[in-house]
Amino acid sequence: MSENDVRALVVYESMFGNTERVAAAVRDGLERVVDTELIRVDRCPADLPADVRLLVVGGPTHALSMSRASTRADATSQGDVVMPAATGIREWIEALEAGKERTVVATFDTRITKVRRLPGSAAKAAAKALRKQGFKAITDPSSFYVDESVGPVSDAELARAREWGELVGHELQRFINPIRRHPLRSGR
């Protein structure tokens, strides 16, 4: 498989637009390394296209994990919601049907700045759910911070998300094209 046959897919859930902004920044970083598409979770099919070798999944941390219908309903009551409350990354991951044998994953979440030290993370929960589905993670989950539930997300966090996306893209390249050891340098 050539590098031209490889692309990344960033799938996100966002209630107030902050996770969407982080996902777009992650996509921008990935684009420096690999062709990347950004898609909202409720618009993403459960059957991954064959050329998707990297799946990046992101969502907001709700009640110490991925959102559920009840936490999305609670969020809807807090303000202007930009995403329908019916579908989240939790349900989408459970519905994934194909791609496990050829696709590696990375996960991220958004969290509120003032509760940085609370346990629980949508990114960690998503990584665990994806592992249960048979996917392999190529990096540790990452968190990006917003000032309040409704945001905003700072420019510094968006820059950090772009940097993380680029790093994940380089990890994908190392995964796809592992360095072959030269027989004389391998100690043989």
C-alpha positions in Angstrom: 0.0 0.0 0.0 1.5 3.3 -1.0 1.2 6.6 1.0 -1.2 7.8 -1.6 -3.6 5.0 -0.6 -3.7 6.1 3.0 -5.8 8.7 4.7 -7.0 9.7 8.1 -10.5 10.3 9.4 -11.3 12.6 12.3 -14.7 11.8 13.8 -16.0 14.1 16.5 -18.9 14.9 18.7 -19.4 18.5 19.8 -22.2 20.1 21.8 -21.2 23.7 21.9 -18.7 23.8 19.1 -15.5 23.6 21.1 -14.7 20.0 20.4 -15.5 20.7 16.7 -12.9 23.5 16.8 -10.3 21.1 18.4 -11.2 18.4 15.9 -10.6 20.9 13.0 -7.2 21.8 14.5 -6.3 18.1 14.9 -7.3 17.7 11.2 -5.1 20.7 10.2 -2.1 19.1 12.0 -2.7 15.7 10.4 -3.1 17.3 7.0 0.6 18.2 7.2 1.4 14.5 7.0 -1.6 12.6 5.6 -4.8 13.3 3.6 -7.4 13.8 6.3 -11.2 14.2 6.4 -13.1 15.7 9.3 -16.7 14.4 9.9 -19.3 14.9 12.6 -20.2 11.6 14.2 -23.8 11.7 13.3 -22.8 11.9 9.6 -20.2 9.2 9.7 -21.0 5.7 8.5 -20.3 2.7 10.8 -18.4 1.0 8.0 -15.0 2.7 7.5 -13.7 3.3 4.0 -10.9 0.9 3.0 -8.3 3.7 2.6 -8.8 5.0 6.2 -5.7 3.7 8.0 -6.0 6.2 10.9 -9.2 6.9 12.8 -9.1 9.8 15.3 -12.1 10.0 17.6 -12.9 13.0 19.8 -15.7 14.1 22.1 -16.4 16.1 25.2 -16.0 14.6 28.6 -19.4 14.3 30.2 -19.8 12.9 33.7 -16.2 11.6 33.6 -16.6 9.7 30.3 -18.1 9.8 26.9 -21.5 11.4 26.6 -24.7 9.5 26.9 -28.2 10.5 25.8 -28.9 11.8 29.4 -25.7 13.9 29.6 -26.3 15.3 26.1 -29.9 16.3 27.2 -28.4 18.0 30.2 -25.9 19.9 28.0 -28.7 21.0 25.7 -30.4 22.7 28.7 -27.2 24.8 29.3 -27.2 26.8 26.1 -27.0 26.9 22.4 -26.1 23.4 21.1 -24.6 23.1 17.7 -24.9 19.3 17.4 -28.0 17.1 17.5 -28.3 15.3 20.9 -29.3 11.9 19.5 -25.9 10.5 18.5 -22.5 10.5 20.2 -19.2 8.8 19.8 -20.2 6.2 22.4 -23.0 4.9 20.2 -21.0 5.3 17.0 -18.1 3.2 18.3 -20.5 0.5 19.4 -21.9 0.4 15.9 -18.6 0.2 14.0 -18.7 -2.7 11.6 -15.5 -2.8 9.6 -11.9 -1.5 9.5 -10.5 -3.1 12.6 -7.9 -5.1 10.8 -6.4 -2.2 8.8 -7.1 0.9 10.9 -5.2 2.3 13.9 -6.8 4.8 16.3 -6.1 7.8 18.4 -8.5 9.6 20.7 -8.9 13.0 22.3 -11.4 14.8 24.4 -12.3 18.3 25.6 -12.5 19.0 29.3 -13.2 22.0 31.5 -10.0 23.8 32.6 -11.0 24.1 36.2 -11.5 20.4 36.7 -8.2 19.2 35.1 -7.5 16.8 38.0 -10.8 15.0 38.0 -10.5 11.4 37.0 -12.3 10.1 34.0 -11.9 11.1 30.4 -14.0 10.7 27.2 -10.7 10.1 25.3 -9.6 7.2 27.6 -13.1 5.7 27.5 -13.2 5.9 23.7 -9.8 4.3 23.5 -11.0 1.5 25.7 -14.2 1.0 23.7 -12.2 1.0 20.4 -9.8 -1.6 21.9 -12.7 -3.8 22.8 -13.9 -3.5 19.1 -10.4 -4.8 18.0 -8.7 -1.5 17.1 -5.1 -0.7 18.1 -4.1 2.7 19.5 -1.0 4.3 18.1 -0.7 7.0 20.9 -2.1 7.7 24.3 -5.4 9.6 24.6 -5.1 13.4 24.8 -7.2 16.1 26.5 -7.7 19.7 25.4 -9.2 22.2 27.7 -12.0 24.8 27.5 -12.8 27.5 30.0 -16.4 26.5 30.8 -18.8 23.8 29.5 -19.8 26.1 26.7 -16.2 27.4 26.1 -14.4 29.0 24.7 -11.4 27.0 23.8 -8.2 29.1 23.7 -6.0 29.7 20.7 -3.2 28.1 22.7 -5.2 24.9 23.1 -6.1 24.9 19.4 -2.3 25.3 18.5 -1.6 22.4 20.9 -4.3 20.3 19.1 -2.7 21.1 15.7 0.7 20.0 17.0 -0.8 16.8 18.5 -2.5 16.0 15.1 0.8 16.4 13.3 2.5 14.1 15.8 -0.2 11.5 15.4 0.3 11.7 11.6 4.0 11.0 12.1 3.1 8.0 14.3 0.9 6.7 11.5 3.7 7.0 9.0 6.0 5.1 11.4 3.3 2.4 11.8 2.8 2.1 8.0 6.5 2.3 7.0 8.5 0.8 9.8 12.2 1.3 9.5 13.9 -1.9 8.3 17.1 -2.7 10.0 20.1 -3.1 7.8 21.6 -6.6 8.3 25.1 -5.1 9.1 23.7 -2.8 11.7 21.4 -5.3 13.4 24.2 -7.0 15.1 24.2 -10.1 12.9 
